[in-house]
Amino acid sequence: MKKTIVYSTILFYSVISVPAFGYLVGGKIVDEHREPIPAAHIYIPDKNIGASADLDGKYLLSIPDGKQNLNIKDVHFQITAVGYSQKDTFLTLVSDTTIDVVLKSQALVADPVVVSASRMEQRLLDTPITTSVASGDAVETRATNGIDDAIRYLPGITMNKYQISIRNSSGFSQGAGSRVAMMIDGVPVLAGDTGEIKWDALPSSAINQVEVVKGAGSSMYGSGALGGAINIITKIPNSRMLRLWTKVGAYDEPHWEQWRWSDKIRTLKSAGFQWGDKLSSLAYIITGDFAQNDGYRENDDYIRAKSFSKLHWDISPNRAISAFIDAAYEDRGSYFKWKSQTYALEAQDSTENDRVWSSKLFSAITYRGDSPKRHFFFNTKLYNSFNNWKSKIYNTDADSFEQESSISDKIGLDAQTMFTWKKQLLTIGAELSLAANKSVTFGNHIGAGGAIFSQDEISILHPLVINTGLRFDIFWVDSASLDYFLGASPKLSAIYHINEHSAARIGVSSGFRIPTMAELFTRTNAGGILRVEPNPDLKPEQGYTAEFGANYIHDGLLIDGAVFYNFYSDMIEPVQQIDVGSVDLVKFENLRQVQIYGTELTAKWSWKRLKLSGNYLYTDSRDLDTDEKLPYRPDHSITLSGTYNLLDNLSFTADWRYKSEYEYVINTADVKVPQKVLDLQTRYKLYHFTFTFRVNNVMNYNYVEVEENLAPIRHYVLKIEADIL
């Protein structure tokens, strides 16, 4: 790491009362412009004592060792902050002392602060489970149609159409259920009826960073985090800003002549804004965008509108309230599968006019408070998730349109306290939730539940840190065969800090997932193409994860490797039933025992004008009862990315991803091919304007993520941004 330039002034004072057998060290941590650095960390490695700066950059550190009137010699202070050079200094303490520190900013090197791994801020080196981070800028530039386009390039992620999987924990179930918890600023936003992620509603701008936690995370986030969690951290502006943007693009011709189904150039268009400001203790940001896409397949078009608004108020240096509202509307064609492989971009006969309309509203208010002198922190969230959709689907058997719909609403309350006791950081919390659903497809149902959880980070045996946790959940759903669903999710992990740049971790954790109302009660004929029957006898999934990993972060280089083993019992998967003529019959069932094991290696390197990153994931996923491979889970996955800044205002980026071929649920005899997709991008900044030109699927490679659904063909996108303020 480059030599740190830090200015330190030490002032002796007597206004702080002297603690018995020790001293107090306090002060302020600021940048070169004398602006405070919130969450900066001051740490004494030899004594394993540390403190974090508040929103004003102020900190207070108690050093219990020593006796009064006795010098504490050569105390090693280590001051760190994300985006700033680290300071290491040695001081002799003779009394209570003030240390004010000025840190020099530097380019972010791959050791960001994350909040999702343990529900608290910590460095990536300190996380007890594998966690990946992507900057908001990297996500926004790759989000051609939505944030899910960018999520595909995050380490360890597999996207099967619109269903996400972390380390192949999930397959594809047509939107019913998710083993990945999705959050906005720590607030869960899974749909209350289907339990799926509504990608079109998630913010694709005003993003600070995206965090991916891998492995069973139910001990922290409950049902839905069986395979991991994704947290979208949104921005809080520190100055006035107004950004306008527009995006235009077009799909190329398909590779094969017989696939050309339209003489029209298929285009995509969108426009939006991002407006924010900070007024003393109050900050806000508002985004809005409108998008229209013709689609590259027949009846795969859409019109979307969405808005994200966030308000943050610092009531005092130690108390804050924040709130957000995320609203979205979509009108889209309902493309289900191709007419045939010969006509791979055309919808099945009589389904050209199938439509789906939907609206979503996510909202939350969060209160945070802390008392540094008492080492106490409090956080509570009240949130609501509303989803409403209806569809008009042509039933080829009945020769008529079917109307299906669902309205779901889920309200929840989450509260947690965190405090230090000796060399322990203890977290205790509870959750309550209530869900209601009115649906033609799933029926009318209600559900309610609650949870209590705790976590203890023990730092007695420095440099070894032990992390334990336990969570109990209970949930009730009317009309389910079980009276209620119970889940206990313990975890135990240890982190050994080899030195200041590297750490090794080992841990075991468990999780569970309650079946969604869609999995329990769906009864649909899906246009006479796919028939789904209800199964109210479903039991909760149980999962266990064991992982050993290590990472190294220093001077622009990040290397993270892990081996893992996941065992699932009663995993809920769609299972094809007996043949019913031309209709495929599917029912959700509990598979008895499933194992997924493998290894993952991630590397990032930043040197001068060059940035490189790569990820390799190997998994073996199979049903232990039948010894068959689980569907929609590739054995090998590779993502590579490189950016070269030719000039300060001109950059070139290449993204490449590979997935080996995998099994399907239906049409298992279909030809299977690996995914090999290359995207290219160039970005140019001129005064207040930024021009981004991107070509997705440069080679126009043909592949499917789920059977009988051709993935996006080559398309070109130009985005123009104007920073007005």
ChimeraX attribute file (.defattr): number of C-alpha atoms within 10 A of each C-alpha:
attribute: neighborCount
match mode: 1-to-1
recipient: residues
	/A:1	10
	/A:2	9
	/A:3	9
	/A:4	15
	/A:5	14
	/A:6	19
	/A:7	13
	/A:8	14
	/A:9	11
	/A:10	12
	/A:11	11
	/A:12	11
	/A:13	11
	/A:14	9
	/A:15	7
	/A:16	12
	/A:17	10
	/A:18	13
	/A:19	14
	/A:20	11
	/A:21	13
	/A:22	21
	/A:23	24
	/A:24	18
	/A:25	16
	/A:26	19
	/A:27	19
	/A:28	21
	/A:29	30
	/A:30	21
	/A:31	16
	/A:32	14
	/A:33	9
	/A:34	12
	/A:35	12
	/A:36	20
	/A:37	22
	/A:38	19
	/A:39	22
	/A:40	23
	/A:41	22
	/A:42	23
	/A:43	18
	/A:44	18
	/A:45	15
	/A:46	11
	/A:47	17
	/A:48	15
	/A:49	18
	/A:50	19
	/A:51	20
	/A:52	22
	/A:53	23
	/A:54	23
	/A:55	18
	/A:56	17
	/A:57	22
	/A:58	22
	/A:59	26
	/A:60	20
	/A:61	20
	/A:62	16
	/A:63	18
	/A:64	15
	/A:65	12
	/A:66	13
	/A:67	13
	/A:68	15
	/A:69	10
	/A:70	12
	/A:71	13
	/A:72	18
	/A:73	11
	/A:74	11
	/A:75	15
	/A:76	16
	/A:77	18
	/A:78	17
	/A:79	24
	/A:80	20
	/A:81	24
	/A:82	21
	/A:83	17
	/A:84	20
	/A:85	21
	/A:86	21
	/A:87	20
	/A:88	15
	/A:89	12
	/A:90	12
	/A:91	12
	/A:92	11
	/A:93	18
	/A:94	15
	/A:95	19
	/A:96	21
	/A:97	19
	/A:98	19
	/A:99	17
	/A:100	19
	/A:101	22
	/A:102	23
	/A:103	27
	/A:104	19
	/A:105	16
	/A:106	13
	/A:107	11
	/A:108	14
	/A:109	21
	/A:110	22
	/A:111	21
	/A:112	20
	/A:113	20
	/A:114	26
	/A:115	19
	/A:116	26
	/A:117	27
	/A:118	22
	/A:119	15
	/A:120	12
	/A:121	16
	/A:122	17
	/A:123	16
	/A:124	22
	/A:125	27
	/A:126	21
	/A:127	23
	/A:128	27
	/A:129	29
	/A:130	23
	/A:131	22
	/A:132	20
	/A:133	20
	/A:134	20
	/A:135	14
	/A:136	19
	/A:137	13
	/A:138	14
	/A:139	24
	/A:140	20
	/A:141	19
	/A:142	22
	/A:143	16
	/A:144	25
	/A:145	20
	/A:146	19
	/A:147	20
	/A:148	23
	/A:149	17
	/A:150	18
	/A:151	20
	/A:152	19
	/A:153	24
	/A:154	20
	/A:155	28
	/A:156	25
	/A:157	22
	/A:158	26
	/A:159	22
	/A:160	20
	/A:161	17
	/A:162	18
	/A:163	23
	/A:164	24
	/A:165	23
	/A:166	23
	/A:167	28
	/A:168	28
	/A:169	28
	/A:170	26
	/A:171	25
	/A:172	24
	/A:173	19
	/A:174	15
	/A:175	17
	/A:176	23
	/A:177	28
	/A:178	30
	/A:179	29
	/A:180	31
	/A:181	27
	/A:182	26
	/A:183	21
	/A:184	21
	/A:185	19
	/A:186	19
	/A:187	25
	/A:188	21
	/A:189	24
	/A:190	23
	/A:191	25
	/A:192	26
	/A:193	28
	/A:194	24
	/A:195	23
	/A:196	26
	/A:197	23
	/A:198	19
	/A:199	16
	/A:200	20
	/A:201	24
	/A:202	24
	/A:203	24
	/A:204	27
	/A:205	25
	/A:206	25
	/A:207	19
	/A:208	16
	/A:209	20
	/A:210	24
	/A:211	22
	/A:212	27
	/A:213	26
	/A:214	25
	/A:215	30
	/A:216	33
	/A:217	33
	/A:218	31
	/A:219	29
	/A:220	25
	/A:221	27
	/A:222	27
	/A:223	27
	/A:224	27
	/A:225	25
	/A:226	33
	/A:227	29
	/A:228	27
	/A:229	28
	/A:230	25
	/A:231	23
	/A:232	24
	/A:233	21
	/A:234	21
	/A:235	17
	/A:236	20
	/A:237	18
	/A:238	14
	/A:239	13
	/A:240	14
	/A:241	15
	/A:242	16
	/A:243	17
	/A:244	18
	/A:245	18
	/A:246	17
	/A:247	20
	/A:248	19
	/A:249	20
	/A:250	20
	/A:251	20
	/A:252	15
	/A:253	19
	/A:254	19
	/A:255	14
	/A:256	11
	/A:257	10
	/A:258	12
	/A:259	16
	/A:260	16
	/A:261	16
	/A:262	13
	/A:263	7
	/A:264	7
	/A:265	12
	/A:266	18
	/A:267	19
	/A:268	24
	/A:269	19
	/A:270	20
	/A:271	18
	/A:272	19
	/A:273	20
	/A:274	20
	/A:275	20
	/A:276	24
	/A:277	17
	/A:278	18
	/A:279	13
	/A:280	10
	/A:281	12
	/A:282	18
	/A:283	20
	/A:284	23
	/A:285	23
	/A:286	20
	/A:287	22
	/A:288	21
	/A:289	21
	/A:290	17
	/A:291	20
	/A:292	20
	/A:293	20
	/A:294	21
	/A:295	19
	/A:296	28
	/A:297	25
	/A:298	21
	/A:299	22
	/A:300	20
	/A:301	20
	/A:302	19
	/A:303	18
	/A:304	20
	/A:305	20
	/A:306	23
	/A:307	22
	/A:308	25
	/A:309	20
	/A:310	22
	/A:311	18
	/A:312	21
	/A:313	18
	/A:314	17
	/A:315	13
	/A:316	11
	/A:317	15
	/A:318	15
	/A:319	18
	/A:320	19
	/A:321	18
	/A:322	20
	/A:323	19
	/A:324	22
	/A:325	17
	/A:326	22
	/A:327	21
	/A:328	23
	/A:329	20
	/A:330	20
	/A:331	18
	/A:332	22
	/A:333	25
	/A:334	22
	/A:335	22
	/A:336	19
	/A:337	19
	/A:338	20
	/A:339	16
	/A:340	12
	/A:341	14
	/A:342	12
	/A:343	16
	/A:344	22
	/A:345	28
	/A:346	24
	/A:347	23
	/A:348	19
	/A:349	10
	/A:350	15
	/A:351	24
	/A:352	17
	/A:353	15
	/A:354	22
	/A:355	20
	/A:356	19
	/A:357	18
	/A:358	18
	/A:359	21
	/A:360	23
	/A:361	20
	/A:362	26
	/A:363	21
	/A:364	23
	/A:365	19
	/A:366	21
	/A:367	17
	/A:368	19
	/A:369	19
	/A:370	19
	/A:371	14
	/A:372	18
	/A:373	10
	/A:374	10
	/A:375	14
	/A:376	16
	/A:377	18
	/A:378	18
	/A:379	18
	/A:380	18
	/A:381	20
	/A:382	19
	/A:383	21
	/A:384	22
	/A:385	22
	/A:386	22
	/A:387	22
	/A:388	20
	/A:389	18
	/A:390	18
	/A:391	20
	/A:392	20
	/A:393	24
	/A:394	23
	/A:395	18
	/A:396	17
	/A:397	12
	/A:398	10
	/A:399	11
	/A:400	13
	/A:401	17
	/A:402	17
	/A:403	13
	/A:404	17
	/A:405	18
	/A:406	20
	/A:407	20
	/A:408	22
	/A:409	21
	/A:410	23
	/A:411	19
	/A:412	20
	/A:413	19
	/A:414	19
	/A:415	18
	/A:416	19
	/A:417	18
	/A:418	20
	/A:419	18
	/A:420	16
	/A:421	11
	/A:422	10
	/A:423	16
	/A:424	16
	/A:425	17
	/A:426	19
	/A:427	21
	/A:428	18
	/A:429	19
	/A:430	18
	/A:431	20
	/A:432	18
	/A:433	18
	/A:434	18
	/A:435	21
	/A:436	20
	/A:437	22
	/A:438	17
	/A:439	20
	/A:440	16
	/A:441	18
	/A:442	22
	/A:443	15
	/A:444	17
	/A:445	18
	/A:446	19
	/A:447	18
	/A:448	18
	/A:449	18
	/A:450	18
	/A:451	20
	/A:452	21
	/A:453	23
	/A:454	20
	/A:455	23
	/A:456	19
	/A:457	20
	/A:458	20
	/A:459	19
	/A:460	14
	/A:461	11
	/A:462	17
	/A:463	17
	/A:464	17
	/A:465	20
	/A:466	22
	/A:467	21
	/A:468	20
	/A:469	21
	/A:470	20
	/A:471	24
	/A:472	18
	/A:473	23
	/A:474	18
	/A:475	19
	/A:476	18
	/A:477	23
	/A:478	15
	/A:479	15
	/A:480	19
	/A:481	13
	/A:482	15
	/A:483	11
	/A:484	16
	/A:485	17
	/A:486	18
	/A:487	23
	/A:488	19
	/A:489	25
	/A:490	22
	/A:491	23
	/A:492	18
	/A:493	21
	/A:494	22
	/A:495	24
	/A:496	20
	/A:497	19
	/A:498	14
	/A:499	9
	/A:500	12
	/A:501	15
	/A:502	18
	/A:503	22
	/A:504	21
	/A:505	24
	/A:506	20
	/A:507	20
	/A:508	22
	/A:509	25
	/A:510	27
	/A:511	31
	/A:512	30
	/A:513	27
	/A:514	29
	/A:515	29
	/A:516	22
	/A:517	28
	/A:518	23
	/A:519	29
	/A:520	26
	/A:521	24
	/A:522	24
	/A:523	18
	/A:524	17
	/A:525	20
	/A:526	18
	/A:527	23
	/A:528	18
	/A:529	17
	/A:530	14
	/A:531	19
	/A:532	21
	/A:533	17
	/A:534	20
	/A:535	20
	/A:536	20
	/A:537	15
	/A:538	22
	/A:539	23
	/A:540	20
	/A:541	22
	/A:542	23
	/A:543	27
	/A:544	23
	/A:545	24
	/A:546	21
	/A:547	22
	/A:548	20
	/A:549	21
	/A:550	22
	/A:551	22
	/A:552	19
	/A:553	21
	/A:554	16
	/A:555	15
	/A:556	17
	/A:557	18
	/A:558	20
	/A:559	19
	/A:560	22
	/A:561	18
	/A:562	20
	/A:563	18
	/A:564	20
	/A:565	18
	/A:566	23
	/A:567	18
	/A:568	24
	/A:569	20
	/A:570	19
	/A:571	25
	/A:572	25
	/A:573	22
	/A:574	21
	/A:575	17
	/A:576	16
	/A:577	14
	/A:578	10
	/A:579	10
	/A:580	9
	/A:581	7
	/A:582	10
	/A:583	16
	/A:584	19
	/A:585	20
	/A:586	21
	/A:587	19
	/A:588	27
	/A:589	21
	/A:590	19
	/A:591	19
	/A:592	15
	/A:593	17
	/A:594	22
	/A:595	22
	/A:596	22
	/A:597	19
	/A:598	19
	/A:599	19
	/A:600	21
	/A:601	20
	/A:602	21
	/A:603	20
	/A:604	20
	/A:605	19
	/A:606	19
	/A:607	12
	/A:608	8
	/A:609	12
	/A:610	14
	/A:611	17
	/A:612	17
	/A:613	19
	/A:614	21
	/A:615	23
	/A:616	19
	/A:617	23
	/A:618	20
	/A:619	22
	/A:620	17
	/A:621	25
	/A:622	18
	/A:623	19
	/A:624	17
	/A:625	10
	/A:626	11
	/A:627	11
	/A:628	12
	/A:629	20
	/A:630	24
	/A:631	21
	/A:632	23
	/A:633	29
	/A:634	25
	/A:635	17
	/A:636	17
	/A:637	25
	/A:638	22
	/A:639	24
	/A:640	21
	/A:641	19
	/A:642	18
	/A:643	18
	/A:644	17
	/A:645	17
	/A:646	11
	/A:647	11
	/A:648	9
	/A:649	12
	/A:650	16
	/A:651	18
	/A:652	19
	/A:653	17
	/A:654	17
	/A:655	20
	/A:656	17
	/A:657	19
	/A:658	17
	/A:659	20
	/A:660	15
	/A:661	20
	/A:662	19
	/A:663	21
	/A:664	20
	/A:665	19
	/A:666	17
	/A:667	11
	/A:668	12
	/A:669	9
	/A:670	12
	/A:671	9
	/A:672	16
	/A:673	14
	/A:674	17
	/A:675	19
	/A:676	18
	/A:677	21
	/A:678	21
	/A:679	19
	/A:680	18
	/A:681	20
	/A:682	18
	/A:683	19
	/A:684	17
	/A:685	17
	/A:686	10
	/A:687	8
	/A:688	11
	/A:689	15
	/A:690	17
	/A:691	17
	/A:692	19
	/A:693	19
	/A:694	23
	/A:695	21
	/A:696	21
	/A:697	21
	/A:698	15
	/A:699	14
	/A:700	18
	/A:701	16
	/A:702	19
	/A:703	20
	/A:704	17
	/A:705	23
	/A:706	23
	/A:707	20
	/A:708	19
	/A:709	20
	/A:710	19
	/A:711	19
	/A:712	18
	/A:713	21
	/A:714	23
	/A:715	22
	/A:716	20
	/A:717	20
	/A:718	19
	/A:719	20
	/A:720	18
	/A:721	19
	/A:722	18
	/A:723	16
	/A:724	11
	/A:725	11
